[in-house]
Amino acid sequence: MLESKYIEFFVAHIREHVAALIDLPKGSKILDMACGTGAQSIAFAKRSFSVVGVDLSPDMLARAKKKIHKGYDVVFLCRDASDISYADSHFDASSISFGLHDMPEEIGLAILKEMKRATKQNGKIIIVDYHKPENQFSAFVGNKVAKIWEGRYYDHFLRVGLRHYTGKVGLKIDSQETRFGGNVQITTLINGK
């Protein structure tokens, strides 16, 4: 299995791009679900957002907490992302990066429902995850590379696609862009749209 620091090297520019997509005033409240080692949360904090990163893994969160610099408004919580105990519409925006493909569908759907509930009406919800490109060669190469480290839920996620998940929870895609030959998608949804 590849070290996450090597993988992060390749996706660091995506983290910064996603943070820029939020396009809200400083101090806006951002929820980062399944935050892992906190790379996306820290990218938001660098832009002076008030960030809550949620993950179930104490080990991952211990690594995330080491990334906090003075002046960052970020808190990492070890909690089930399908029930975060924040009020409805508490966050201005929310995100999940490279998480949905790594869990059973029913858990992914529960997390998306929780993001929808906790994000303000018309707030952005950004999802970064795998995508199956139309180009057969790119799809083949992307799949072979991802299979080096991805787990058992990856194939299901790729087969049904993100639209399957977002449709089931009543979220409509506002915009979508891809990276790495179409193998990674950055999807923006507007809550309540």
The 8 nearest C-alpha neighbors of each residue, nearest first, counted from 0:
[[1, 148, 2, 147, 149, 3, 146, 150],
 [2, 0, 148, 3, 5, 6, 147, 4],
 [1, 3, 4, 5, 0, 6, 7, 148],
 [2, 4, 6, 5, 7, 1, 8, 36],
 [5, 3, 7, 2, 6, 8, 1, 9],
 [6, 4, 8, 7, 3, 2, 1, 9],
 [5, 7, 3, 8, 4, 9, 10, 2],
 [8, 6, 4, 10, 9, 5, 11, 3],
 [7, 9, 5, 6, 11, 10, 4, 12],
 [10, 8, 7, 6, 11, 5, 12, 13],
 [9, 11, 7, 13, 12, 8, 14, 6],
 [12, 10, 14, 13, 8, 7, 9, 15],
 [11, 13, 15, 14, 10, 16, 9, 8],
 [12, 14, 16, 10, 11, 15, 17, 185],
 [15, 13, 11, 17, 39, 12, 16, 42],
 [16, 14, 18, 12, 13, 17, 42, 19],
 [15, 17, 13, 19, 18, 14, 12, 20],
 [18, 16, 20, 14, 19, 15, 13, 21],
 [17, 19, 15, 43, 16, 20, 21, 42],
 [18, 20, 16, 17, 21, 22, 15, 46],
 [21, 19, 17, 22, 18, 16, 187, 125],
 [20, 22, 19, 18, 23, 17, 123, 92],
 [23, 21, 20, 19, 24, 18, 25, 123],
 [22, 24, 21, 27, 25, 91, 48, 26],
 [25, 23, 27, 26, 22, 48, 47, 21],
 [26, 24, 47, 48, 27, 23, 46, 49],
 [25, 27, 48, 49, 47, 24, 28, 72],
 [26, 28, 48, 25, 49, 24, 91, 23],
 [29, 27, 49, 90, 91, 50, 48, 26],
 [28, 30, 50, 92, 93, 90, 91, 49],
 [29, 31, 93, 51, 50, 52, 94, 32],
 [32, 30, 52, 94, 34, 93, 95, 40],
 [31, 33, 95, 53, 34, 52, 94, 80],
 [34, 32, 54, 53, 35, 98, 95, 31],
 [33, 35, 37, 32, 52, 54, 53, 31],
 [36, 34, 59, 37, 33, 54, 60, 63],
 [35, 37, 63, 59, 62, 60, 38, 34],
 [38, 36, 63, 40, 34, 35, 39, 41],
 [37, 39, 41, 40, 36, 42, 14, 63],
 [40, 38, 42, 14, 41, 37, 43, 34],
 [41, 39, 37, 43, 42, 38, 52, 31],
 [40, 42, 44, 38, 43, 39, 37, 45],
 [43, 41, 39, 45, 40, 44, 15, 18],
 [42, 44, 18, 40, 41, 46, 45, 48],
 [43, 45, 41, 47, 48, 46, 71, 42],
 [46, 44, 42, 47, 43, 41, 71, 48],
 [45, 47, 44, 43, 48, 42, 25, 18],
 [48, 46, 44, 25, 45, 26, 49, 71],
 [47, 49, 26, 44, 27, 25, 46, 43],
 [48, 50, 28, 72, 26, 27, 73, 29],
 [51, 49, 73, 29, 28, 48, 30, 72],
 [50, 52, 74, 30, 73, 75, 31, 29],
 [51, 53, 75, 31, 34, 32, 40, 76],
 [54, 52, 76, 32, 33, 34, 75, 77],
 [53, 55, 33, 77, 34, 56, 78, 35],
 [56, 54, 77, 78, 79, 57, 53, 33],
 [55, 57, 59, 58, 54, 60, 77, 35],
 [58, 56, 60, 59, 61, 77, 55, 54],
 [59, 57, 61, 56, 60, 62, 36, 63],
 [60, 58, 36, 35, 62, 56, 61, 57],
 [59, 61, 63, 57, 62, 58, 36, 64],
 [62, 60, 58, 64, 63, 59, 57, 65],
 [61, 63, 59, 60, 65, 36, 64, 58],
 [64, 62, 36, 37, 60, 65, 61, 66],
 [65, 63, 61, 66, 62, 67, 60, 75],
 [64, 66, 62, 63, 67, 61, 68, 60],
 [67, 65, 64, 63, 68, 62, 41, 37],
 [66, 68, 64, 65, 71, 69, 41, 63],
 [69, 67, 71, 70, 66, 65, 41, 72],
 [68, 70, 71, 67, 72, 66, 73, 45],
 [69, 71, 68, 72, 47, 67, 44, 45],
 [72, 70, 44, 69, 73, 68, 67, 45],
 [73, 71, 49, 44, 50, 70, 48, 74],
 [72, 74, 50, 71, 51, 49, 44, 75],
 [73, 75, 51, 52, 50, 76, 72, 64],
 [74, 76, 52, 53, 51, 60, 73, 77],
 [77, 75, 53, 78, 52, 54, 74, 51],
 [78, 76, 55, 54, 53, 57, 56, 75],
 [77, 79, 55, 76, 54, 80, 53, 83],
 [78, 80, 81, 82, 55, 83, 54, 77],
 [81, 79, 82, 83, 110, 78, 32, 53],
 [80, 82, 110, 109, 79, 113, 83, 106],
 [83, 81, 80, 79, 84, 113, 110, 78],
 [82, 84, 80, 85, 81, 79, 78, 113],
 [85, 83, 82, 86, 117, 87, 81, 78],
 [86, 84, 83, 89, 87, 117, 82, 88],
 [87, 85, 89, 88, 117, 84, 116, 90],
 [86, 88, 117, 116, 89, 85, 118, 119],
 [87, 89, 119, 117, 118, 90, 116, 86],
 [90, 88, 117, 86, 87, 118, 119, 85],
 [91, 89, 118, 28, 92, 29, 88, 119],
 [90, 92, 28, 122, 119, 118, 29, 27],
 [93, 91, 123, 29, 122, 90, 118, 124],
 [94, 92, 30, 124, 29, 31, 125, 118],
 [95, 93, 125, 31, 124, 126, 32, 30],
 [94, 96, 32, 126, 31, 98, 33, 127],
 [97, 95, 127, 98, 126, 128, 94, 34],
 [96, 98, 128, 127, 99, 100, 95, 129],
 [97, 99, 101, 96, 100, 33, 95, 128],
 [98, 100, 101, 107, 102, 97, 128, 156],
 [101, 99, 153, 156, 98, 102, 152, 97],
 [100, 102, 98, 99, 152, 153, 150, 103],
 [103, 101, 100, 99, 152, 107, 104, 106],
 [102, 104, 106, 105, 152, 107, 101, 100],
 [103, 105, 107, 106, 108, 102, 156, 99],
 [106, 104, 108, 107, 103, 109, 102, 110],
 [107, 105, 109, 108, 104, 103, 110, 102],
 [108, 106, 104, 110, 99, 109, 105, 111],
 [107, 109, 111, 105, 106, 110, 104, 112],
 [110, 108, 106, 112, 81, 107, 111, 105],
 [111, 109, 81, 113, 107, 112, 108, 80],
 [110, 112, 114, 108, 113, 109, 115, 107],
 [113, 111, 115, 109, 110, 114, 168, 116],
 [112, 114, 110, 116, 111, 115, 81, 117],
 [115, 113, 111, 117, 112, 116, 118, 110],
 [114, 116, 112, 113, 118, 117, 111, 190],
 [117, 115, 113, 87, 114, 118, 112, 88],
 [116, 118, 88, 87, 114, 89, 115, 90],
 [119, 117, 88, 90, 115, 116, 92, 91],
 [120, 118, 88, 122, 91, 90, 121, 89],
 [119, 121, 122, 190, 191, 118, 88, 189],
 [120, 122, 190, 189, 191, 119, 123, 192],
 [123, 121, 119, 92, 190, 120, 91, 189],
 [124, 122, 189, 92, 188, 190, 125, 93],
 [123, 125, 93, 188, 94, 92, 187, 189],
 [126, 124, 187, 94, 186, 188, 123, 93],
 [125, 127, 95, 186, 94, 96, 185, 128],
 [128, 126, 96, 185, 184, 97, 186, 95],
 [129, 127, 97, 184, 183, 96, 126, 130],
 [128, 130, 183, 182, 184, 157, 131, 127],
 [129, 131, 182, 183, 184, 132, 157, 181],
 [130, 132, 182, 138, 157, 133, 181, 129],
 [133, 131, 181, 138, 134, 182, 130, 137],
 [132, 134, 135, 131, 138, 181, 137, 136],
 [133, 135, 137, 132, 136, 138, 181, 180],
 [136, 134, 138, 137, 133, 139, 132, 140],
 [135, 137, 139, 138, 134, 140, 141, 133],
 [136, 138, 140, 134, 139, 135, 180, 141],
 [139, 137, 135, 141, 136, 132, 140, 131],
 [138, 140, 136, 142, 137, 141, 135, 143],
 [141, 139, 143, 137, 142, 138, 136, 144],
 [142, 140, 138, 144, 143, 139, 182, 137],
 [141, 143, 145, 139, 140, 144, 138, 146],
 [144, 142, 140, 146, 141, 145, 139, 147],
 [143, 145, 141, 146, 142, 147, 140, 148],
 [146, 144, 142, 147, 143, 149, 148, 141],
 [145, 147, 149, 143, 148, 144, 142, 150],
 [148, 146, 145, 144, 149, 0, 143, 1],
 [147, 149, 0, 146, 145, 1, 150, 144],
 [150, 148, 146, 145, 147, 153, 151, 101],
 [151, 149, 152, 153, 101, 148, 146, 154],
 [150, 152, 153, 154, 149, 101, 155, 102],
 [153, 151, 155, 101, 154, 150, 102, 100],
 [152, 154, 100, 156, 155, 151, 150, 101],
 [155, 153, 157, 156, 152, 158, 151, 100],
 [154, 156, 158, 152, 157, 153, 159, 100],
 [157, 155, 100, 153, 158, 154, 159, 160],
 [156, 158, 160, 154, 155, 159, 153, 131],
 [157, 159, 155, 156, 160, 154, 131, 153],
 [160, 158, 156, 157, 163, 155, 161, 162],
 [161, 159, 157, 162, 156, 163, 158, 130],
 [160, 162, 164, 163, 165, 159, 156, 130],
 [163, 161, 165, 164, 160, 166, 159, 172],
 [162, 164, 161, 166, 160, 165, 159, 167],
 [165, 163, 161, 167, 162, 166, 108, 168],
 [164, 166, 170, 162, 168, 167, 163, 169],
 [167, 165, 169, 163, 164, 168, 162, 170],
 [166, 168, 164, 165, 169, 163, 108, 170],
 [169, 167, 165, 166, 170, 112, 164, 108],
 [170, 168, 166, 167, 165, 171, 191, 112],
 [171, 169, 165, 168, 166, 172, 188, 190],
 [172, 170, 188, 173, 169, 192, 165, 166],
 [171, 173, 188, 174, 187, 170, 186, 189],
 [172, 174, 188, 187, 189, 171, 175, 186],
 [175, 173, 187, 172, 186, 188, 176, 185],
 [174, 176, 186, 185, 187, 184, 177, 173],
 [177, 175, 185, 184, 186, 174, 178, 181],
 [176, 178, 184, 181, 183, 185, 175, 182],
 [177, 179, 183, 181, 180, 184, 182, 176],
 [180, 178, 181, 182, 183, 177, 141, 137],
 [179, 181, 182, 178, 137, 132, 177, 183],
 [180, 182, 132, 177, 178, 179, 183, 130],
 [183, 181, 130, 179, 180, 131, 129, 132],
 [184, 182, 129, 130, 178, 177, 181, 128],
 [183, 185, 177, 128, 130, 127, 176, 129],
 [186, 184, 127, 176, 175, 126, 177, 187],
 [185, 187, 175, 126, 125, 174, 184, 127],
 [188, 186, 125, 174, 173, 124, 172, 175],
 [187, 189, 172, 173, 124, 123, 171, 125],
 [190, 188, 123, 121, 192, 122, 124, 191],
 [189, 191, 121, 122, 120, 192, 123, 188],
 [192, 190, 120, 121, 189, 170, 115, 169],
 [191, 189, 190, 171, 121, 170, 188, 173]]
